[in-house]
Amino acid sequence: MTHLRGGKPLSVVAEIERFGTVARRKDLLARGCTDWGLAQAAGSGIIVKVGRGYFAVPGADPLDIRLARYQARRTCLSKAKQLGLWVIQEPALTHVAAAHGHAISGCVVHRVSGPQTIMEILRQCIRCGSELDALLAMESAVVLKHCTIPALRAEFSRGSDSRARTILAMLDPQSMSIVETIARYYLRQAGYNVQSQYFQKGVGHLDLLIDGLLGLETDGAAYHNTPDGWATDLVRDNLLTVRGMWHLRVSARMVLERPELMLDWVRQTMTRINSLPA
């Protein structure tokens, strides 16, 4: 079911999917949908009314439907995950936005009455999450082009936003993955200078360069545990050795579950490097 916005076709389903699998009537109207268009789409079965003022696409997530019946929707780290932002682990209790602010079983309720903008979601991530959780959400929002660093700087300019500005100063839009960002965070916390996506002539980009001396590759299973990925890594490792560049390769699992081991390897290697004759 489509109607017009500015003379162009507008898909009701596509507009709902901008918000996930369920959306508020208020937000859909703000996007250019009309009550007539929503009623027509619901009448034809293209969308389903699942709560007072809430519509869903067929096959919508059961949790989103349940929340709609409580006049609530995902927010904070729970919404960040749904939007594809980088989240290490979803909260044990779903974080939801509800204008009424009343308790909902199995949820952490944020009193929110307005639309769920990306900035509001990030603000909640900063308020609720750890420093690393907030960094991942903010950095991925930039990398995935949900917003820009200048827009973040303008949003978090109030006196009460000092924590957000501290995290904003850590952002690196060159980051290519959640694992790379996590590794960079721990390394900088340990006092190292870290550069993302360092280009080595004849080899390509290394995930991280530590103190200008040690390359670090952070390997996720999806790409690296394949025949092509393994062959590429082998060539790159050999080329780095031929060029005399110190480098380490660590797994995503190590970065996520045993960062202290990664830091110990880096410390030992840097000690070796610094002990060499100049």
GILINHU-V267593 format. One record per pair of residues at least 4 apart in sequence whose C-alpha atoms are under 8 Angstrom apart, sorted by sequence separation. I is the first residue (numbers start at 1). J is the second residue. D is the distance in Angstrom with one decimal. If there is no record, write none. Layout:
# GILINHU-V267593
I,J,D
I,J,D
This chain:
# GILINHU-V267593
4,8,5.1
5,9,6.5
10,14,7.9
11,15,6.3
12,16,6.3
13,17,6.2
14,18,6.5
15,19,7.4
16,20,6.7
17,21,5.4
19,23,5.8
23,27,6.9
24,28,6.3
25,29,6.1
26,30,6.2
27,31,6.3
28,32,6.6
29,33,4.7
33,37,6.5
34,38,6.2
35,39,6.0
36,40,6.1
37,41,6.1
38,42,6.0
39,43,5.9
40,44,6.2
41,45,6.3
42,46,5.9
49,53,7.7
50,54,5.8
51,55,7.2
56,60,6.1
60,64,7.2
61,65,6.5
62,66,6.1
63,67,6.2
64,68,6.2
65,69,6.5
66,70,6.9
67,71,6.4
68,72,5.2
74,78,5.9
75,79,4.4
76,80,6.2
77,81,6.2
78,82,6.6
79,83,6.2
80,84,6.4
81,85,5.4
90,94,7.9
91,95,7.5
97,101,7.9
98,102,7.6
103,107,7.6
104,108,7.4
116,120,6.2
117,121,6.4
118,122,6.1
119,123,6.0
120,124,6.3
121,125,6.3
122,126,6.2
123,127,6.3
124,128,6.0
125,129,5.3
126,130,7.4
129,133,5.3
130,134,6.2
131,135,6.1
132,136,6.2
133,137,6.3
134,138,6.1
135,139,5.8
136,140,5.9
137,141,6.1
138,142,6.6
139,143,6.2
140,144,5.7
141,145,6.0
142,146,5.9
147,151,6.5
148,152,6.3
149,153,6.1
150,154,6.2
151,155,6.1
152,156,6.1
153,157,6.2
157,161,6.3
158,162,7.8
161,165,6.3
162,166,6.2
163,167,6.4
164,168,6.0
165,169,6.2
166,170,7.0
167,171,7.0
176,180,6.8
177,181,6.5
178,182,6.2
179,183,6.1
180,184,6.1
181,185,6.1
182,186,6.4
183,187,6.1
184,188,6.1
185,189,6.1
186,190,6.2
187,191,6.6
188,192,5.0
199,203,7.7
200,204,5.3
209,213,6.8
210,214,5.0
219,223,7.9
220,224,6.1
221,225,4.9
222,226,7.6
224,228,7.8
225,229,6.3
226,230,5.9
227,231,6.1
228,232,6.1
229,233,6.2
230,234,6.2
231,235,6.4
232,236,6.2
233,237,6.0
234,238,6.2
235,239,6.1
236,240,6.2
237,241,6.3
238,242,6.2
239,243,6.2
240,244,6.2
241,245,5.8
250,254,6.6
251,255,6.6
252,256,6.2
253,257,5.8
254,258,4.8
255,259,4.7
258,262,7.0
259,263,6.2
260,264,6.1
261,265,6.3
262,266,6.3
263,267,6.0
264,268,6.1
265,269,6.1
266,270,6.0
267,271,6.1
268,272,6.4
269,273,6.2
270,274,6.0
271,275,6.1
272,276,6.7
3,8,7.9
4,9,4.7
5,10,6.1
10,15,7.8
16,21,6.4
17,22,7.3
23,28,7.0
28,33,5.5
29,34,5.8
33,38,7.1
41,46,5.2
42,47,4.9
49,54,5.9
50,55,5.6
60,65,7.0
67,72,4.9
68,73,6.3
74,79,5.1
75,80,7.2
80,85,5.2
81,86,6.7
103,108,7.6
104,109,7.0
116,121,6.6
126,131,7.3
129,134,5.9
141,146,5.0
142,147,5.3
147,152,7.3
156,161,5.4
175,180,6.5
176,181,8.0
187,192,5.7
188,193,6.3
199,204,5.4
200,205,6.0
209,214,5.6
210,215,6.2
219,224,6.1
220,225,7.7
224,229,4.4
225,230,6.4
240,245,5.3
241,246,7.2
250,255,7.3
253,258,7.5
254,259,6.0
3,9,5.5
4,10,5.3
16,22,6.1
17,23,7.9
28,34,7.8
29,35,7.5
41,47,5.7
42,48,5.3
49,55,4.4
50,56,6.5
67,73,5.7
80,86,7.4
81,87,5.9
103,109,6.4
141,147,6.0
142,148,5.4
156,162,8.0
175,181,6.3
187,193,7.8
188,194,6.6
199,205,4.3
200,206,7.2
209,215,4.6
210,216,7.4
223,229,5.7
224,230,5.7
240,246,7.4
2,9,5.9
3,10,5.1
16,23,5.4
42,49,6.7
48,55,5.5
49,56,6.3
67,74,7.8
80,87,7.2
102,109,7.2
126,133,7.7
141,148,7.9
142,149,6.7
187,194,7.2
198,205,5.2
199,206,6.3
208,215,5.8
209,216,6.2
240,247,7.5
254,261,7.4
255,262,6.7
2,10,5.0
3,11,6.9
47,55,6.6
48,56,5.1
101,109,6.3
125,133,7.2
126,134,4.9
156,164,6.4
157,165,7.7
197,205,5.2
198,206,5.1
207,215,7.6
208,216,5.1
254,262,6.9
2,11,4.5
47,56,5.6
48,57,6.2
56,65,7.5
64,73,6.6
81,90,7.1
101,110,6.4
125,134,5.5
156,165,6.6
197,206,5.2
198,207,6.6
206,215,6.5
207,216,6.1
208,217,6.6
224,233,7.6
1,11,6.1
2,12,6.2
47,57,4.8
48,58,6.8
64,74,7.4
77,87,7.1
101,111,4.6
184,194,6.5
196,206,7.6
197,207,4.7
198,208,6.2
206,216,6.7
207,217,5.2
1,12,6.3
46,57,7.0
47,58,6.1
96,107,6.6
98,109,6.7
100,111,6.6
101,112,7.7
196,207,5.7
197,208,5.7
198,209,6.1
206,217,6.2
207,218,6.7
1,13,7.6
16,28,7.1
46,58,7.1
78,90,6.1
94,106,6.8
95,107,5.7
96,108,6.1
97,109,5.9
98,110,6.2
99,111,5.2
122,134,7.4
125,137,7.2
153,165,7.4
184,196,7.9
196,208,4.6
197,209,7.7
250,262,7.1
15,28,6.8
77,90,6.6
78,91,6.8
93,106,5.6
94,107,4.7
95,108,4.7
96,109,5.0
97,110,4.8
98,111,5.2
99,112,4.9
195,208,5.5
196,209,6.6
51,65,7.8
54,68,6.2
77,91,7.0
93,107,5.0
94,108,6.1
95,109,6.0
96,110,5.9
97,111,5.8
98,112,5.4
99,113,4.3
194,208,6.4
195,209,5.0
50,65,6.2
93,108,6.2
95,110,7.2
97,112,5.3
98,113,6.6
122,137,6.7
153,168,7.5
194,209,5.6
195,210,6.7
15,31,7.4
52,68,7.8
78,94,5.9
79,95,7.8
97,113,7.7
122,138,6.5
152,168,7.7
194,210,4.7
51,68,5.4
52,69,7.1
54,71,7.9
78,95,5.6
193,210,5.8
194,211,6.2
195,212,7.9
50,68,6.6
51,69,4.7
77,95,7.0
78,96,7.7
192,210,6.4
193,211,4.8
194,212,7.8
248,266,7.9
50,69,6.8
51,70,7.8
52,71,7.3
76,95,6.0
149,168,7.9
192,211,6.1
193,212,7.6
51,71,7.2
74,94,7.2
75,95,5.5
76,96,7.3
12,33,6.9
74,95,5.9
75,96,4.9
175,196,6.2
74,96,4.3
75,97,5.6
174,196,6.2
175,197,7.0
10,33,7.6
73,96,5.2
74,97,6.0
174,197,6.5
72,96,6.2
73,97,5.3
172,196,7.5
184,208,7.3
12,37,7.6
72,97,5.5
73,98,6.8
12,38,7.1
72,98,4.6
5,32,6.0
26,53,7.4
71,98,6.3
72,99,7.7
180,207,6.6
5,33,7.7
25,53,5.0
71,99,7.9
118,146,7.3
180,208,7.5
12,41,7.4
24,53,5.7
25,54,5.6
67,96,8.0
118,147,7.8
3,33,7.8
24,54,4.5
25,55,6.9
138,168,7.6
143,173,5.6
215,245,7.5
217,247,7.8
219,249,7.1
221,251,7.9
23,54,5.7
24,55,6.4
142,173,6.4
143,174,7.5
176,207,7.9
214,245,7.2
215,246,6.2
216,247,5.6
217,248,6.3
218,249,6.1
219,250,6.1
220,251,6.3
221,252,7.4
22,54,6.8
23,55,5.5
135,167,5.9
139,171,5.6
143,175,7.3
175,207,7.9
213,245,7.6
214,246,5.2
215,247,4.3
216,248,4.9
217,249,4.7
218,250,5.2
219,251,4.7
220,252,5.0
13,46,7.4
22,55,5.6
23,56,6.4
119,152,7.7
134,167,7.3
135,168,7.4
138,171,7.6
139,172,6.8
143,176,7.8
203,236,5.9
213,246,6.9
214,247,5.3
215,248,6.2
216,249,5.8
217,250,6.3
218,251,5.7
219,252,5.4
220,253,7.8
3,37,6.7
13,47,6.9
22,56,4.2
70,104,7.6
139,173,6.6
214,248,7.5
216,250,7.5
218,252,5.9
2,37,7.4
21,56,5.7
22,57,6.6
75,110,7.9
135,170,7.4
183,218,7.8
1,37,7.7
21,57,5.8
119,155,7.3
131,167,7.0
135,171,7.0
203,239,6.6
126,163,7.7
202,239,7.8
203,240,7.1
218,255,7.8
22,60,6.8
126,164,6.5
140,178,7.9
180,218,6.2
1,40,7.7
16,55,7.6
21,60,5.0
179,218,6.7
1,41,5.7
16,56,6.9
17,57,7.7
21,61,6.4
16,57,7.1
75,116,7.5
80,121,7.1
123,164,7.9
179,220,7.7
22,64,6.2
79,121,7.3
80,122,7.9
136,178,6.9
21,64,7.1
22,65,6.9
13,57,6.3
77,121,7.7
1,46,6.9
76,121,5.0
88,133,7.2
136,181,7.1
22,68,7.6
75,121,6.1
76,122,6.8
87,133,6.6
136,182,7.8
76,123,7.9
77,124,7.7
76,124,5.0
77,125,5.6
75,124,7.7
76,125,5.0
87,136,6.6
86,136,5.4
87,137,6.7
132,182,7.4
85,136,7.6
86,137,5.5
76,128,7.6
77,129,7.6
85,137,5.7
132,185,7.4
86,140,5.8
85,140,5.5
85,141,6.3
214,270,7.4
80,137,6.9
85,144,7.9
77,137,8.0
213,273,8.0
20,82,7.0
20,83,7.5
183,255,6.1
179,252,5.9
182,255,7.1
186,259,7.4
190,263,7.9
182,256,7.6
179,255,6.7
183,259,7.5
187,263,6.9
179,256,7.2
186,263,7.8
27,115,6.4
87,178,7.9
86,178,5.9
